Amino acid sequence: MSVLRELGKTGVKIPTIGLGCMGMSEFYGSSDEAENLNVLNRAIDLGCVFWDTAVSIIFNRLPRYLH
């Protein structure tokens, strides 16, 4: 379990460690859906609860994985 820290002065606490998901979009080239799901499932197994999907959402791929 990672340490929680406050996000700016919002009062919202988020984990200090998360999974950056930009590589799962097609920003860097083609993306393998099966491999993306494997990575997400493994991250869940390891207790990851913070997903950085900011840019990935623009490419409209990750939201369907994370529902």
HTML snippet that shows the backbone in 3Dmol.js (N, CA, C, O; Angstrom):
<script src="https://3Dmol.org/build/3Dmol-min.js"></script>
<div id="view" style="width:600px;height:400px;position:relative"></div>
<script>
const pdb = `
ATOM      1  N   MET A   1       0.852  -1.186   0.000  1.00  0.00           N
ATOM      2  CA  MET A   1       0.000   0.000   0.000  1.00  0.00           C
ATOM      3  C   MET A   1       0.888   1.237   0.000  1.00  0.00           C
ATOM      4  O   MET A   1       1.819   1.331   0.801  1.00  0.00           O
ATOM      5  N   SER A   2       0.618   2.162  -0.867  1.00  0.00           N
ATOM      6  CA  SER A   2       1.444   3.369  -0.922  1.00  0.00           C
ATOM      7  C   SER A   2       0.925   4.420   0.044  1.00  0.00           C
ATOM      8  O   SER A   2      -0.212   4.360   0.512  1.00  0.00           O
ATOM      9  N   VAL A   3       1.767   5.357   0.322  1.00  0.00           N
ATOM     10  CA  VAL A   3       1.451   6.468   1.203  1.00  0.00           C
ATOM     11  C   VAL A   3       0.489   7.412   0.489  1.00  0.00           C
ATOM     12  O   VAL A   3       0.604   7.624  -0.718  1.00  0.00           O
ATOM     13  N   LEU A   4      -0.452   7.975   1.228  1.00  0.00           N
ATOM     14  CA  LEU A   4      -1.375   8.958   0.654  1.00  0.00           C
ATOM     15  C   LEU A   4      -0.857  10.355   0.950  1.00  0.00           C
ATOM     16  O   LEU A   4      -0.337  10.628   2.031  1.00  0.00           O
ATOM     17  N   ARG A   5      -1.008  11.229  -0.032  1.00  0.00           N
ATOM     18  CA  ARG A   5      -0.640  12.635   0.139  1.00  0.00           C
ATOM     19  C   ARG A   5      -1.756  13.510  -0.400  1.00  0.00           C
ATOM     20  O   ARG A   5      -2.504  13.121  -1.296  1.00  0.00           O
ATOM     21  N   GLU A   6      -1.846  14.696   0.168  1.00  0.00           N
ATOM     22  CA  GLU A   6      -2.876  15.629  -0.269  1.00  0.00           C
ATOM     23  C   GLU A   6      -2.520  16.203  -1.637  1.00  0.00           C
ATOM     24  O   GLU A   6      -1.372  16.567  -1.891  1.00  0.00           O
ATOM     25  N   LEU A   7      -3.513  16.278  -2.507  1.00  0.00           N
ATOM     26  CA  LEU A   7      -3.350  16.838  -3.845  1.00  0.00           C
ATOM     27  C   LEU A   7      -3.520  18.346  -3.763  1.00  0.00           C
ATOM     28  O   LEU A   7      -4.639  18.851  -3.665  1.00  0.00           O
ATOM     29  N   GLY A   8      -2.401  19.060  -3.804  1.00  0.00           N
ATOM     30  CA  GLY A   8      -2.444  20.519  -3.659  1.00  0.00           C
ATOM     31  C   GLY A   8      -3.097  20.897  -2.345  1.00  0.00           C
ATOM     32  O   GLY A   8      -2.738  20.363  -1.296  1.00  0.00           O
ATOM     33  N   LYS A   9      -4.047  21.807  -2.391  1.00  0.00           N
ATOM     34  CA  LYS A   9      -4.787  22.208  -1.189  1.00  0.00           C
ATOM     35  C   LYS A   9      -6.255  21.816  -1.322  1.00  0.00           C
ATOM     36  O   LYS A   9      -7.134  22.473  -0.764  1.00  0.00           O
ATOM     37  N   THR A  10      -6.512  20.744  -2.064  1.00  0.00           N
ATOM     38  CA  THR A  10      -7.879  20.322  -2.346  1.00  0.00           C
ATOM     39  C   THR A  10      -8.502  19.526  -1.210  1.00  0.00           C
ATOM     40  O   THR A  10      -9.726  19.439  -1.105  1.00  0.00           O
ATOM     41  N   GLY A  11      -7.656  18.942  -0.354  1.00  0.00           N
ATOM     42  CA  GLY A  11      -8.172  18.058   0.677  1.00  0.00           C
ATOM     43  C   GLY A  11      -8.308  16.620   0.180  1.00  0.00           C
ATOM     44  O   GLY A  11      -8.562  15.708   0.967  1.00  0.00           O
ATOM     45  N   VAL A  12      -8.138  16.424  -1.119  1.00  0.00           N
ATOM     46  CA  VAL A  12      -8.211  15.091  -1.705  1.00  0.00           C
ATOM     47  C   VAL A  12      -6.873  14.396  -1.486  1.00  0.00           C
ATOM     48  O   VAL A  12      -5.820  14.973  -1.754  1.00  0.00           O
ATOM     49  N   LYS A  13      -6.912  13.168  -1.004  1.00  0.00           N
ATOM     50  CA  LYS A  13      -5.682  12.403  -0.794  1.00  0.00           C
ATOM     51  C   LYS A  13      -5.576  11.321  -1.858  1.00  0.00           C
ATOM     52  O   LYS A  13      -6.526  10.585  -2.126  1.00  0.00           O
ATOM     53  N   ILE A  14      -4.392  11.250  -2.456  1.00  0.00           N
ATOM     54  CA  ILE A  14      -4.139  10.259  -3.498  1.00  0.00           C
ATOM     55  C   ILE A  14      -2.859   9.494  -3.166  1.00  0.00           C
ATOM     56  O   ILE A  14      -2.000  10.005  -2.447  1.00  0.00           O
ATOM     57  N   PRO A  15      -2.727   8.277  -3.684  1.00  0.00           N
ATOM     58  CA  PRO A  15      -1.499   7.505  -3.457  1.00  0.00           C
ATOM     59  C   PRO A  15      -0.298   8.183  -4.110  1.00  0.00           C
ATOM     60  O   PRO A  15      -0.428   8.865  -5.126  1.00  0.00           O
ATOM     61  N   THR A  16       0.862   7.983  -3.514  1.00  0.00           N
ATOM     62  CA  THR A  16       2.094   8.547  -4.081  1.00  0.00           C
ATOM     63  C   THR A  16       2.603   7.723  -5.254  1.00  0.00           C
ATOM     64  O   THR A  16       3.434   8.194  -6.031  1.00  0.00           O
ATOM     65  N   ILE A  17       2.116   6.511  -5.385  1.00  0.00           N
ATOM     66  CA  ILE A  17       2.525   5.646  -6.498  1.00  0.00           C
ATOM     67  C   ILE A  17       1.280   5.237  -7.275  1.00  0.00           C
ATOM     68  O   ILE A  17       0.277   4.827  -6.690  1.00  0.00           O
ATOM     69  N   GLY A  18       1.354   5.353  -8.589  1.00  0.00           N
ATOM     70  CA  GLY A  18       0.229   4.964  -9.430  1.00  0.00           C
ATOM     71  C   GLY A  18       0.734   4.394 -10.739  1.00  0.00           C
ATOM     72  O   GLY A  18       1.932   4.172 -10.919  1.00  0.00           O
ATOM     73  N   LEU A  19      -0.183   4.164 -11.636  1.00  0.00           N
ATOM     74  CA  LEU A  19       0.156   3.610 -12.946  1.00  0.00           C
ATOM     75  C   LEU A  19      -0.111   4.658 -14.021  1.00  0.00           C
ATOM     76  O   LEU A  19      -1.246   5.098 -14.202  1.00  0.00           O
ATOM     77  N   GLY A  20       0.937   5.050 -14.726  1.00  0.00           N
ATOM     78  CA  GLY A  20       0.783   5.952 -15.866  1.00  0.00           C
ATOM     79  C   GLY A  20       0.305   5.152 -17.070  1.00  0.00           C
ATOM     80  O   GLY A  20       0.935   4.169 -17.461  1.00  0.00           O
ATOM     81  N   CYS A  21      -0.788   5.567 -17.644  1.00  0.00           N
ATOM     82  CA  CYS A  21      -1.432   4.756 -18.693  1.00  0.00           C
ATOM     83  C   CYS A  21      -1.273   5.316 -20.101  1.00  0.00           C
ATOM     84  O   CYS A  21      -1.891   4.803 -21.034  1.00  0.00           O
ATOM     85  N   MET A  22      -0.470   6.343 -20.275  1.00  0.00           N
ATOM     86  CA  MET A  22      -0.340   6.938 -21.598  1.00  0.00           C
ATOM     87  C   MET A  22       0.173   5.932 -22.628  1.00  0.00           C
ATOM     88  O   MET A  22      -0.235   5.972 -23.789  1.00  0.00           O
ATOM     89  N   GLY A  23       1.056   5.041 -22.215  1.00  0.00           N
ATOM     90  CA  GLY A  23       1.581   4.038 -23.130  1.00  0.00           C
ATOM     91  C   GLY A  23       0.528   3.062 -23.628  1.00  0.00           C
ATOM     92  O   GLY A  23       0.756   2.334 -24.594  1.00  0.00           O
ATOM     93  N   MET A  24      -0.630   3.048 -22.965  1.00  0.00           N
ATOM     94  CA  MET A  24      -1.720   2.170 -23.393  1.00  0.00           C
ATOM     95  C   MET A  24      -2.593   2.823 -24.458  1.00  0.00           C
ATOM     96  O   MET A  24      -3.438   2.169 -25.069  1.00  0.00           O
ATOM     97  N   SER A  25      -2.382   4.101 -24.671  1.00  0.00           N
ATOM     98  CA  SER A  25      -3.084   4.774 -25.767  1.00  0.00           C
ATOM     99  C   SER A  25      -2.273   4.516 -27.026  1.00  0.00           C
ATOM    100  O   SER A  25      -1.311   3.748 -26.991  1.00  0.00           O
ATOM    101  N   GLU A  26      -2.629   5.122 -28.104  1.00  0.00           N
ATOM    102  CA  GLU A  26      -1.861   4.957 -29.335  1.00  0.00           C
ATOM    103  C   GLU A  26      -0.960   6.160 -29.571  1.00  0.00           C
ATOM    104  O   GLU A  26      -0.542   6.424 -30.698  1.00  0.00           O
ATOM    105  N   PHE A  27      -0.662   6.894 -28.486  1.00  0.00           N
ATOM    106  CA  PHE A  27       0.191   8.079 -28.578  1.00  0.00           C
ATOM    107  C   PHE A  27       1.583   7.732 -29.082  1.00  0.00           C
ATOM    108  O   PHE A  27       2.159   8.473 -29.879  1.00  0.00           O
ATOM    109  N   TYR A  28       2.126   6.614 -28.625  1.00  0.00           N
ATOM    110  CA  TYR A  28       3.482   6.206 -29.005  1.00  0.00           C
ATOM    111  C   TYR A  28       3.503   5.220 -30.168  1.00  0.00           C
ATOM    112  O   TYR A  28       4.574   4.751 -30.552  1.00  0.00           O
ATOM    113  N   GLY A  29       2.379   4.907 -30.718  1.00  0.00           N
ATOM    114  CA  GLY A  29       2.289   3.922 -31.792  1.00  0.00           C
ATOM    115  C   GLY A  29       1.168   2.948 -31.494  1.00  0.00           C
ATOM    116  O   GLY A  29       0.307   3.217 -30.656  1.00  0.00           O
ATOM    117  N   SER A  30       1.179   1.827 -32.173  1.00  0.00           N
ATOM    118  CA  SER A  30       0.091   0.871 -31.994  1.00  0.00           C
ATOM    119  C   SER A  30       0.070   0.340 -30.562  1.00  0.00           C
ATOM    120  O   SER A  30       1.094   0.291 -29.881  1.00  0.00           O
ATOM    121  N   SER A  31      -1.115  -0.052 -30.133  1.00  0.00           N
ATOM    122  CA  SER A  31      -1.335  -0.518 -28.770  1.00  0.00           C
ATOM    123  C   SER A  31      -1.945  -1.911 -28.811  1.00  0.00           C
ATOM    124  O   SER A  31      -2.791  -2.195 -29.659  1.00  0.00           O
ATOM    125  N   ASP A  32      -1.521  -2.781 -27.901  1.00  0.00           N
ATOM    126  CA  ASP A  32      -2.015  -4.154 -27.844  1.00  0.00           C
ATOM    127  C   ASP A  32      -3.044  -4.254 -26.718  1.00  0.00           C
ATOM    128  O   ASP A  32      -2.685  -4.191 -25.542  1.00  0.00           O
ATOM    129  N   GLU A  33      -4.305  -4.409 -27.069  1.00  0.00           N
ATOM    130  CA  GLU A  33      -5.387  -4.410 -26.086  1.00  0.00           C
ATOM    131  C   GLU A  33      -5.228  -5.522 -25.050  1.00  0.00           C
ATOM    132  O   GLU A  33      -5.451  -5.292 -23.862  1.00  0.00           O
ATOM    133  N   ALA A  34      -4.852  -6.706 -25.479  1.00  0.00           N
ATOM    134  CA  ALA A  34      -4.681  -7.822 -24.530  1.00  0.00           C
ATOM    135  C   ALA A  34      -3.572  -7.505 -23.530  1.00  0.00           C
ATOM    136  O   ALA A  34      -3.720  -7.761 -22.335  1.00  0.00           O
ATOM    137  N   GLU A  35      -2.477  -6.957 -24.010  1.00  0.00           N
ATOM    138  CA  GLU A  35      -1.363  -6.608 -23.119  1.00  0.00           C
ATOM    139  C   GLU A  35      -1.766  -5.481 -22.161  1.00  0.00           C
ATOM    140  O   GLU A  35      -1.403  -5.504 -20.985  1.00  0.00           O
ATOM    141  N   ASN A  36      -2.509  -4.509 -22.662  1.00  0.00           N
ATOM    142  CA  ASN A  36      -2.992  -3.428 -21.790  1.00  0.00           C
ATOM    143  C   ASN A  36      -3.832  -3.999 -20.647  1.00  0.00           C
ATOM    144  O   ASN A  36      -3.662  -3.605 -19.493  1.00  0.00           O
ATOM    145  N   LEU A  37      -4.718  -4.906 -20.962  1.00  0.00           N
ATOM    146  CA  LEU A  37      -5.565  -5.516 -19.930  1.00  0.00           C
ATOM    147  C   LEU A  37      -4.742  -6.342 -18.950  1.00  0.00           C
ATOM    148  O   LEU A  37      -5.041  -6.361 -17.756  1.00  0.00           O
ATOM    149  N   ASN A  38      -3.714  -7.021 -19.439  1.00  0.00           N
ATOM    150  CA  ASN A  38      -2.827  -7.770 -18.549  1.00  0.00           C
ATOM    151  C   ASN A  38      -2.129  -6.841 -17.560  1.00  0.00           C
ATOM    152  O   ASN A  38      -2.044  -7.138 -16.369  1.00  0.00           O
ATOM    153  N   VAL A  39      -1.636  -5.720 -18.062  1.00  0.00           N
ATOM    154  CA  VAL A  39      -0.950  -4.750 -17.196  1.00  0.00           C
ATOM    155  C   VAL A  39      -1.921  -4.189 -16.154  1.00  0.00           C
ATOM    156  O   VAL A  39      -1.586  -4.117 -14.972  1.00  0.00           O
ATOM    157  N   LEU A  40      -3.108  -3.796 -16.584  1.00  0.00           N
ATOM    158  CA  LEU A  40      -4.095  -3.253 -15.647  1.00  0.00           C
ATOM    159  C   LEU A  40      -4.494  -4.277 -14.587  1.00  0.00           C
ATOM    160  O   LEU A  40      -4.594  -3.940 -13.407  1.00  0.00           O
ATOM    161  N   ASN A  41      -4.717  -5.508 -14.993  1.00  0.00           N
ATOM    162  CA  ASN A  41      -5.083  -6.552 -14.037  1.00  0.00           C
ATOM    163  C   ASN A  41      -3.959  -6.829 -13.049  1.00  0.00           C
ATOM    164  O   ASN A  41      -4.215  -7.043 -11.864  1.00  0.00           O
ATOM    165  N   ARG A  42      -2.723  -6.828 -13.522  1.00  0.00           N
ATOM    166  CA  ARG A  42      -1.584  -7.046 -12.621  1.00  0.00           C
ATOM    167  C   ARG A  42      -1.455  -5.890 -11.638  1.00  0.00           C
ATOM    168  O   ARG A  42      -1.183  -6.105 -10.457  1.00  0.00           O
ATOM    169  N   ALA A  43      -1.647  -4.681 -12.115  1.00  0.00           N
ATOM    170  CA  ALA A  43      -1.586  -3.515 -11.229  1.00  0.00           C
ATOM    171  C   ALA A  43      -2.654  -3.617 -10.134  1.00  0.00           C
ATOM    172  O   ALA A  43      -2.391  -3.302  -8.973  1.00  0.00           O
ATOM    173  N   ILE A  44      -3.842  -4.053 -10.506  1.00  0.00           N
ATOM    174  CA  ILE A  44      -4.915  -4.254  -9.521  1.00  0.00           C
ATOM    175  C   ILE A  44      -4.493  -5.308  -8.508  1.00  0.00           C
ATOM    176  O   ILE A  44      -4.671  -5.124  -7.304  1.00  0.00           O
ATOM    177  N   ASP A  45      -3.937  -6.405  -8.992  1.00  0.00           N
ATOM    178  CA  ASP A  45      -3.465  -7.477  -8.103  1.00  0.00           C
ATOM    179  C   ASP A  45      -2.429  -6.958  -7.104  1.00  0.00           C
ATOM    180  O   ASP A  45      -2.376  -7.423  -5.966  1.00  0.00           O
ATOM    181  N   LEU A  46      -1.613  -6.003  -7.528  1.00  0.00           N
ATOM    182  CA  LEU A  46      -0.569  -5.440  -6.671  1.00  0.00           C
ATOM    183  C   LEU A  46      -1.091  -4.317  -5.772  1.00  0.00           C
ATOM    184  O   LEU A  46      -0.336  -3.762  -4.974  1.00  0.00           O
ATOM    185  N   GLY A  47      -2.378  -3.980  -5.898  1.00  0.00           N
ATOM    186  CA  GLY A  47      -2.982  -2.974  -5.024  1.00  0.00           C
ATOM    187  C   GLY A  47      -3.011  -1.563  -5.576  1.00  0.00           C
ATOM    188  O   GLY A  47      -3.289  -0.620  -4.836  1.00  0.00           O
ATOM    189  N   CYS A  48      -2.729  -1.397  -6.864  1.00  0.00           N
ATOM    190  CA  CYS A  48      -2.751  -0.062  -7.466  1.00  0.00           C
ATOM    191  C   CYS A  48      -4.178   0.479  -7.475  1.00  0.00           C
ATOM    192  O   CYS A  48      -5.106  -0.190  -7.928  1.00  0.00           O
ATOM    193  N   VAL A  49      -4.337   1.703  -6.967  1.00  0.00           N
ATOM    194  CA  VAL A  49      -5.653   2.341  -6.962  1.00  0.00           C
ATOM    195  C   VAL A  49      -5.620   3.727  -7.615  1.00  0.00           C
ATOM    196  O   VAL A  49      -6.637   4.420  -7.651  1.00  0.00           O
ATOM    197  N   PHE A  50      -4.458   4.130  -8.128  1.00  0.00           N
ATOM    198  CA  PHE A  50      -4.317   5.439  -8.772  1.00  0.00           C
ATOM    199  C   PHE A  50      -3.883   5.229 -10.213  1.00  0.00           C
ATOM    200  O   PHE A  50      -2.821   4.665 -10.478  1.00  0.00           O
ATOM    201  N   TRP A  51      -4.712   5.686 -11.137  1.00  0.00           N
ATOM    202  CA  TRP A  51      -4.494   5.491 -12.569  1.00  0.00           C
ATOM    203  C   TRP A  51      -4.368   6.858 -13.234  1.00  0.00           C
ATOM    204  O   TRP A  51      -5.333   7.622 -13.240  1.00  0.00           O
ATOM    205  N   ASP A  52      -3.227   7.179 -13.783  1.00  0.00           N
ATOM    206  CA  ASP A  52      -3.041   8.451 -14.479  1.00  0.00           C
ATOM    207  C   ASP A  52      -3.445   8.247 -15.929  1.00  0.00           C
ATOM    208  O   ASP A  52      -2.675   7.730 -16.738  1.00  0.00           O
ATOM    209  N   THR A  53      -4.663   8.662 -16.243  1.00  0.00           N
ATOM    210  CA  THR A  53      -5.209   8.465 -17.597  1.00  0.00           C
ATOM    211  C   THR A  53      -5.426   9.787 -18.330  1.00  0.00           C
ATOM    212  O   THR A  53      -6.085   9.808 -19.370  1.00  0.00           O
ATOM    213  N   ALA A  54      -4.889  10.879 -17.816  1.00  0.00           N
ATOM    214  CA  ALA A  54      -5.187  12.211 -18.343  1.00  0.00           C
ATOM    215  C   ALA A  54      -5.090  12.314 -19.863  1.00  0.00           C
ATOM    216  O   ALA A  54      -6.070  12.678 -20.512  1.00  0.00           O
ATOM    217  N   VAL A  55      -3.960  12.011 -20.431  1.00  0.00           N
ATOM    218  CA  VAL A  55      -3.798  12.122 -21.887  1.00  0.00           C
ATOM    219  C   VAL A  55      -4.483  10.965 -22.591  1.00  0.00           C
ATOM    220  O   VAL A  55      -5.005  11.136 -23.693  1.00  0.00           O
ATOM    221  N   SER A  56      -4.490   9.798 -21.980  1.00  0.00           N
ATOM    222  CA  SER A  56      -5.075   8.616 -22.609  1.00  0.00           C
ATOM    223  C   SER A  56      -6.555   8.794 -22.897  1.00  0.00           C
ATOM    224  O   SER A  56      -7.064   8.255 -23.880  1.00  0.00           O
ATOM    225  N   ILE A  57      -7.247   9.537 -22.059  1.00  0.00           N
ATOM    226  CA  ILE A  57      -8.679   9.753 -22.251  1.00  0.00           C
ATOM    227  C   ILE A  57      -8.934  10.491 -23.561  1.00  0.00           C
ATOM    228  O   ILE A  57      -9.957  10.273 -24.210  1.00  0.00           O
ATOM    229  N   ILE A  58      -8.015  11.354 -23.944  1.00  0.00           N
ATOM    230  CA  ILE A  58      -8.156  12.083 -25.207  1.00  0.00           C
ATOM    231  C   ILE A  58      -8.268  11.102 -26.371  1.00  0.00           C
ATOM    232  O   ILE A  58      -8.999  11.352 -27.330  1.00  0.00           O
ATOM    233  N   PHE A  59      -7.548   9.992 -26.286  1.00  0.00           N
ATOM    234  CA  PHE A  59      -7.556   9.001 -27.362  1.00  0.00           C
ATOM    235  C   PHE A  59      -8.701   8.014 -27.226  1.00  0.00           C
ATOM    236  O   PHE A  59      -8.838   7.104 -28.043  1.00  0.00           O
ATOM    237  N   ASN A  60      -9.535   8.188 -26.186  1.00  0.00           N
ATOM    238  CA  ASN A  60     -10.787   7.447 -26.012  1.00  0.00           C
ATOM    239  C   ASN A  60     -10.608   5.925 -25.962  1.00  0.00           C
ATOM    240  O   ASN A  60     -11.450   5.196 -26.487  1.00  0.00           O
ATOM    241  N   ARG A  61      -9.534   5.434 -25.345  1.00  0.00           N
ATOM    242  CA  ARG A  61      -9.343   3.990 -25.244  1.00  0.00           C
ATOM    243  C   ARG A  61      -9.446   3.499 -23.805  1.00  0.00           C
ATOM    244  O   ARG A  61     -10.118   2.500 -23.550  1.00  0.00           O
ATOM    245  N   LEU A  62      -8.808   4.166 -22.873  1.00  0.00           N
ATOM    246  CA  LEU A  62      -8.744   3.642 -21.513  1.00  0.00           C
ATOM    247  C   LEU A  62     -10.039   3.676 -20.726  1.00  0.00           C
ATOM    248  O   LEU A  62     -10.258   2.776 -19.915  1.00  0.00           O
ATOM    249  N   PRO A  63     -10.904   4.645 -20.912  1.00  0.00           N
ATOM    250  CA  PRO A  63     -12.104   4.648 -20.067  1.00  0.00           C
ATOM    251  C   PRO A  63     -12.863   3.322 -20.084  1.00  0.00           C
ATOM    252  O   PRO A  63     -13.402   2.917 -19.054  1.00  0.00           O
ATOM    253  N   ARG A  64     -12.916   2.654 -21.201  1.00  0.00           N
ATOM    254  CA  ARG A  64     -13.670   1.393 -21.251  1.00  0.00           C
ATOM    255  C   ARG A  64     -12.958   0.294 -20.476  1.00  0.00           C
ATOM    256  O   ARG A  64     -13.614  -0.625 -19.985  1.00  0.00           O
ATOM    257  N   TYR A  65     -11.644   0.357 -20.351  1.00  0.00           N
ATOM    258  CA  TYR A  65     -10.915  -0.637 -19.558  1.00  0.00           C
ATOM    259  C   TYR A  65     -11.180  -0.473 -18.066  1.00  0.00           C
ATOM    260  O   TYR A  65     -11.228  -1.459 -17.331  1.00  0.00           O
ATOM    261  N   LEU A  66     -11.348   0.737 -17.629  1.00  0.00           N
ATOM    262  CA  LEU A  66     -11.375   1.038 -16.195  1.00  0.00           C
ATOM    263  C   LEU A  66     -12.770   1.119 -15.603  1.00  0.00           C
ATOM    264  O   LEU A  66     -12.905   1.473 -14.431  1.00  0.00           O
ATOM    265  N   HIS A  67     -13.784   0.815 -16.337  1.00  0.00           N
ATOM    266  CA  HIS A  67     -15.145   0.864 -15.781  1.00  0.00           C
ATOM    267  C   HIS A  67     -15.430  -0.332 -14.936  1.00  0.00           C
ATOM    268  O   HIS A  67     -16.527  -0.454 -14.390  1.00  0.00           O
TER     269      HIS A  67
END
`;
const viewer = $3Dmol.createViewer("view");
viewer.addModel(pdb, "pdb");
viewer.setStyle({}, {cartoon: {color: "spectrum"}});
viewer.zoomTo();
viewer.render();
</script>
